[in-house]
Amino acid sequence: PPQGRVLTHEVTSTGAGRVKSILGHVISNVARAAGAPQSPLAGVDLIKKIGDEVQTGEVLYVIQSTNEDALERAKQLALEHEAYVKAEKSAA
């Protein structure tokens, strides 16, 4: 790809609830797989924060990379390791 072209992948929620915590080590590993910090354009943009309500399918974070292979590795890590811990919605 041309220099500076940013590829992205949206990681979405697999369930509804309130964001209880975000696992920093998972986010860090995904960002590194995407090419950070070597590539200043690579990394992770957190969309949902702790305390936010999320619905199934909503975007939690966006992976950014300038390399297709690196983006694929980061996507695979994101699939294998859930970064967001959600408190399930109560039935009340």
N, C-alpha and C positions, 0 to 999 in steps of 0.2 A: 504493500500500500504506500501511497505518497507520504512523505515525511509530515508528521503532524496530524494525520488523519486519525480521528478518535472513533474506535468501535465501542459499542455499548451493549450491555445485556441487563434487562430488568429482572431482578429476583423478586418473586411474588410470594405472598403469604399462602400457606397450605391450609390455614384454618382461621377462624374468627376469634377475637379476644382482645385483651389489652396487653400492650407490650410491657412485660415485667422486667426484662433485662436484655441486654445485647452482649453477646460473647465476643469480647475484644480480640481474643486470640484467633477466633474463626475469621473475623473481618480482616485482621492483619494478614493471615495466611492467604485469603482470597486476594487481597490487594497486592501482596508480593507475587502471587502466581500471575496476576495481570501485568506485572512489570514494574511495580513501584518498589523502591524509590528511584531506581535507575532511570526510568522514563517519567519525566515530570507530568506527563499527561495521563499516566496510568494510576488507577486506584479505585476507591469505593466512595460513592456519595450516598450517605445515609438519608433516606427520605422520611421514614418513620422513626420517632424518638420514643424514649421510655415514657410510659403513661398514655401514649396514643392508642385509640381504638382502631383495630384493623379488621377488615372483612376478608374472606377467602378471595384470593386473586389480586388483592391490592399490592402495589409495588412497595417493598420494604426498603430496598437499596438498589443502586445501579452500579454495575461493574464497568469500568472504563479501561481500555487498553489501546495501544497503537499496533498490536501484533495479534493476528488471528489465532495462532497457536496458543499464545499466552492467554487470550480471552477464553479459548476452549478449556484450558486447564483450570482457569479461575471459575468458569461455569460449573465444571465437574466438581470442584471442591465445594462450591455453594450448594450443589445438589446433595452431596454426601454428608455435609455438616450444617445443621440448622444453626444460624447465627442469632436468631431472635427467639427469646423465650416468652411465651404468651401465657397469661392467666386466662383460662377458659371463661367464656361468658357464663354467668349464673343463670339458672332457669327461672329466677324470680320475676 
